[in-house]
Amino acid sequence: MKIITLIENQVNKAGLLAEHGLCIYIDTGTQKILFDTGQTNAFIKNAEKLGVDLSEVDSVVISHGHFNHMGGLPAFLELNSKARVFLKKEALNHKFSNGSKSMEPSIDLDKHKDRLEFVTQALEIAEGVFIMSEIPIIDETDTNFQKCKVTVGENITDDKFPDELFLAITRKNKLSILSSCSHRGITNIIREAKVHFNLPIKLILGGFHFKEFAAEQYVNITYYLNQIEPETIGICHCTSMQKYADLANDCHTNVMYNFTGNTIRL
């Protein structure tokens, strides 16, 4: 199984683009999956450079409804005529920040509504690849809802991200977890995956949204990560380079930065 990061905030390979967003490509050997689509079509340009044929993608999973995670979806759907798009219905609600800045992509999915699949429970979309639709909040301190608002019907409320999804991959009796932004908390995501699969953890990959966390929050999360002992932690996107450096120093395992163009094999 091959995991290639098609777009994220950082890049260290000539000829590739970076942007504040995330798109991860997964090739299981029999199925091809996209996890998010960044905020523009930059991931498509990177895919061409990396030899990834996006027309062959079978499934797209949208982690949540922010502009930098599904903004590239219309461009993808124009070049790929077969992929189903998996997301939670709440991802289509109007999202914005306290400052009224829109956090949702300016896209119209009506043209492609027959390709949308609304996820309501854990779903296996390829052998050993599961969309996890529920993230119970066990640790309230490990959440990032700051400044996030959402319109539901006639009401404006704090966005606690009921639309957030993550991926769980089981392979060779080990569990890998892919999270995009972890608004509902990376430790809460891991706990749900461990309850569901009860397997040792090989890889935790994605954005942890640590940038604005207080010192005590960070200490609690790193303590938990050290308790569960994953083989590898790969951070990117909303975690920040400073927190990457801190994690590399404070975690008792291999910590890597998952930059644009990086390839991981499971």
C-alpha positions as CSV (number, residue, x, y, z in Angstrom):
1,M,0.0,0.0,0.0
2,K,1.3,3.4,-1.0
3,I,0.4,6.8,0.6
4,I,1.4,10.0,-1.3
5,T,0.8,13.5,0.0
6,L,-0.3,15.5,-3.0
7,I,-0.6,18.8,-1.3
8,E,0.1,20.3,2.1
9,N,1.6,23.5,3.6
10,Q,5.3,22.6,3.0
11,V,7.3,21.3,0.0
12,N,10.9,20.3,-0.3
13,K,11.0,18.9,-3.8
14,A,11.6,21.0,-6.9
15,G,8.7,21.4,-9.3
16,L,5.9,20.8,-6.7
17,L,3.4,23.3,-5.3
18,A,2.4,23.8,-1.7
19,E,-0.6,25.5,-0.2
20,H,-2.5,25.8,3.1
21,G,-4.5,22.6,2.7
22,L,-4.3,18.9,2.5
23,C,-4.8,16.1,-0.1
24,I,-3.5,12.5,0.4
25,Y,-3.6,9.8,-2.2
26,I,-3.8,6.1,-1.2
27,D,-3.1,3.2,-3.6
28,T,-4.1,-0.1,-1.9
29,G,-3.1,-2.1,-4.9
30,T,-6.7,-2.7,-6.0
31,Q,-8.3,0.6,-5.1
32,K,-7.3,4.3,-5.3
33,I,-8.5,6.8,-2.8
34,L,-8.2,10.6,-2.2
35,F,-8.4,11.9,1.3
36,D,-9.4,15.6,0.8
37,T,-8.6,17.8,-2.2
38,G,-6.8,20.8,-0.9
39,Q,-8.2,24.3,-1.6
40,T,-7.3,24.7,-5.3
41,N,-6.4,22.5,-8.2
42,A,-2.7,22.6,-7.1
43,F,-2.9,18.9,-6.0
44,I,-3.8,18.0,-9.6
45,K,-0.7,19.6,-10.9
46,N,1.4,17.9,-8.3
47,A,-0.2,14.5,-9.1
48,E,0.9,14.9,-12.8
49,K,4.5,15.6,-11.6
50,L,4.4,12.6,-9.3
51,G,3.0,10.2,-11.9
52,V,-0.4,9.8,-10.2
53,D,-3.3,9.3,-12.6
54,L,-6.3,10.9,-10.8
55,S,-8.7,9.7,-13.5
56,E,-8.2,6.2,-11.9
57,V,-9.3,7.3,-8.4
58,D,-12.2,5.2,-7.2
59,S,-13.2,7.1,-4.0
60,V,-12.8,10.6,-2.5
61,V,-13.2,11.1,1.3
62,I,-13.8,14.6,2.5
63,S,-12.7,15.0,6.1
64,H,-14.7,18.1,6.9
65,G,-16.3,21.1,5.1
66,H,-13.5,23.7,5.2
67,F,-12.3,25.4,2.0
68,N,-8.8,24.1,2.2
69,H,-9.9,20.5,2.4
70,M,-12.6,20.3,-0.3
71,G,-12.0,23.4,-2.5
72,G,-10.3,21.3,-5.2
73,L,-13.2,18.9,-5.5
74,P,-15.0,20.5,-8.5
75,A,-11.7,20.4,-10.5
76,F,-11.2,16.8,-9.6
77,L,-14.8,15.8,-10.6
78,E,-14.3,17.3,-14.0
79,L,-11.3,15.1,-14.7
80,N,-12.5,12.0,-13.0
81,S,-15.9,10.6,-14.1
82,K,-16.2,7.6,-11.8
83,A,-15.2,8.3,-8.2
84,R,-17.8,8.4,-5.5
85,V,-17.4,11.2,-2.9
86,F,-17.9,10.2,0.7
87,L,-18.6,12.9,3.3
88,K,-21.0,13.7,6.1
89,K,-24.1,15.8,5.3
90,E,-23.0,18.4,7.8
91,A,-19.9,19.2,5.7
92,L,-22.2,21.1,3.3
93,N,-23.4,23.6,6.0
94,H,-22.2,27.2,5.8
95,K,-19.0,27.5,7.8
96,F,-17.2,30.7,8.8
97,S,-14.9,32.2,11.5
98,N,-15.9,34.7,14.2
99,G,-14.6,37.5,11.9
100,S,-17.2,36.4,9.3
101,K,-14.5,35.1,7.0
102,S,-16.0,32.2,5.0
103,M,-14.4,28.8,5.8
104,E,-16.3,26.9,3.2
105,P,-15.3,26.5,-0.4
106,S,-17.1,28.5,-3.1
107,I,-18.3,25.4,-5.0
108,D,-21.6,24.1,-6.4
109,L,-22.0,20.4,-6.1
110,D,-25.5,20.2,-7.5
111,K,-24.0,19.1,-10.9
112,H,-22.4,16.1,-9.2
113,K,-24.9,15.4,-6.5
114,D,-25.5,11.9,-7.8
115,R,-21.9,11.1,-7.0
116,L,-22.1,12.1,-3.3
117,E,-22.4,9.4,-0.6
118,F,-23.4,10.7,2.9
119,V,-21.7,8.7,5.6
120,T,-23.5,7.9,8.8
121,Q,-21.5,5.0,10.2
122,A,-18.2,3.2,9.9
123,L,-17.8,2.1,6.3
124,E,-15.2,-0.1,4.5
125,I,-14.5,1.5,1.1
126,A,-11.6,-0.8,0.2
127,E,-10.1,-3.9,1.7
128,G,-8.8,-2.8,5.1
129,V,-9.6,0.9,4.5
130,F,-12.4,2.3,6.7
131,I,-14.1,5.7,6.9
132,M,-14.7,6.4,10.6
133,S,-17.7,8.7,11.0
134,E,-17.9,9.2,14.7
135,I,-15.4,10.9,17.0
136,P,-16.7,10.9,20.6
137,I,-15.0,13.7,22.6
138,I,-13.5,11.9,25.6
139,D,-10.9,14.6,26.3
140,E,-12.5,18.0,26.0
141,T,-9.1,19.8,26.2
142,D,-7.9,18.1,23.0
143,T,-10.3,20.0,20.6
144,N,-9.9,22.9,18.3
145,F,-13.2,24.8,17.8
146,Q,-11.7,28.3,18.2
147,K,-13.4,31.0,16.2
148,C,-15.3,28.4,14.1
149,K,-19.0,29.0,13.4
150,V,-21.6,27.2,11.4
151,T,-25.1,28.0,10.1
152,V,-27.6,25.2,10.7
153,G,-31.0,26.0,9.3
154,E,-31.8,29.5,10.6
155,N,-29.3,29.3,13.5
156,I,-25.6,30.3,13.9
157,T,-23.8,28.2,16.4
158,D,-20.3,27.2,17.4
159,D,-18.9,24.6,15.0
160,K,-18.0,21.5,16.9
161,F,-17.3,19.6,13.7
162,P,-19.9,16.8,13.6
163,D,-18.9,16.5,9.9
164,E,-15.3,15.4,10.8
165,L,-14.2,12.0,9.4
166,F,-11.0,10.1,9.6
167,L,-9.6,7.0,7.9
168,A,-8.5,3.8,9.6
169,I,-6.3,1.3,7.7
170,T,-5.8,-2.2,8.9
171,R,-2.8,-4.1,7.4
172,K,-0.7,-7.0,8.7
173,N,-2.6,-6.9,12.0
174,K,-1.6,-3.3,12.6
175,L,-3.6,-0.1,12.5
176,S,-2.8,3.2,10.7
177,I,-4.9,6.3,11.4
178,L,-5.2,9.2,8.9
179,S,-6.6,12.5,10.2
180,S,-6.9,15.7,8.3
181,C,-7.3,18.5,10.9
182,S,-8.3,16.7,14.2
183,H,-10.6,19.5,15.2
184,R,-12.3,17.0,17.5
185,G,-8.9,16.0,18.9
186,I,-6.2,13.6,17.7
187,T,-6.4,11.7,21.0
188,N,-10.1,11.3,20.7
189,I,-9.7,10.1,17.1
190,I,-7.1,7.5,18.3
191,R,-9.3,6.3,21.1
192,E,-12.2,5.7,18.8
193,A,-10.0,3.7,16.4
194,K,-8.5,1.7,19.2
195,V,-12.0,0.8,20.6
196,H,-13.1,-0.2,17.1
197,F,-10.1,-2.3,16.0
198,N,-8.1,-3.1,19.1
199,L,-4.8,-3.4,17.1
200,P,-1.3,-2.0,17.8
201,I,-0.8,1.3,16.0
202,K,1.7,1.5,13.1
203,L,1.2,5.0,11.9
204,I,-0.6,8.2,12.9
205,L,-0.7,10.6,10.0
206,G,-2.1,14.1,9.5
207,G,-2.9,17.5,10.9
208,F,-3.2,17.8,14.7
209,H,-4.2,21.5,15.0
210,F,-1.6,22.2,17.7
211,K,-0.7,25.7,16.7
212,E,-2.9,27.5,19.3
213,F,-2.7,24.9,22.1
214,A,-1.7,25.9,25.6
215,A,1.4,24.2,27.1
216,E,-0.8,22.0,29.4
217,Q,-2.9,20.8,26.4
218,Y,0.3,19.9,24.5
219,V,1.8,18.1,27.5
220,N,-1.4,16.0,28.0
221,I,-1.5,15.0,24.3
222,T,2.2,14.0,24.1
223,Y,1.8,12.0,27.3
224,Y,-1.1,10.1,25.6
225,L,0.9,9.6,22.4
226,N,3.8,8.1,24.5
227,Q,1.5,5.8,26.3
228,I,0.1,4.2,23.2
229,E,3.5,3.9,21.5
230,P,2.8,4.2,17.8
231,E,5.6,3.1,15.5
232,T,5.5,6.4,13.5
233,I,3.9,9.8,13.8
234,G,3.7,11.8,10.6
235,I,2.5,15.4,11.1
236,C,1.6,18.1,8.6
237,H,-0.7,20.9,7.6
238,C,-2.3,22.5,10.8
239,T,0.3,21.2,13.3
240,S,3.0,23.8,12.6
241,M,6.7,23.3,12.1
242,Q,7.4,24.5,15.6
243,K,5.1,21.8,17.1
244,Y,6.8,19.2,14.7
245,A,10.1,20.1,16.3
246,D,8.6,19.8,19.8
247,L,7.0,16.5,19.0
248,A,10.2,15.1,17.6
249,N,11.9,16.0,20.8
250,D,9.2,14.9,23.2
251,C,7.7,11.7,21.7
252,H,9.4,8.4,22.3
253,T,8.9,7.2,18.7
254,N,9.8,8.1,15.1
255,V,8.3,11.6,14.3
256,M,8.4,12.8,10.7
257,Y,7.1,15.8,8.8
258,N,4.8,14.7,6.0
259,F,5.6,17.3,3.3
260,T,4.1,17.7,-0.1
261,G,5.3,14.8,-2.3
262,N,6.2,12.5,0.5
263,T,5.5,8.8,0.0
264,I,4.9,6.2,2.7
265,R,4.6,2.5,2.2
266,L,2.6,0.2,4.5
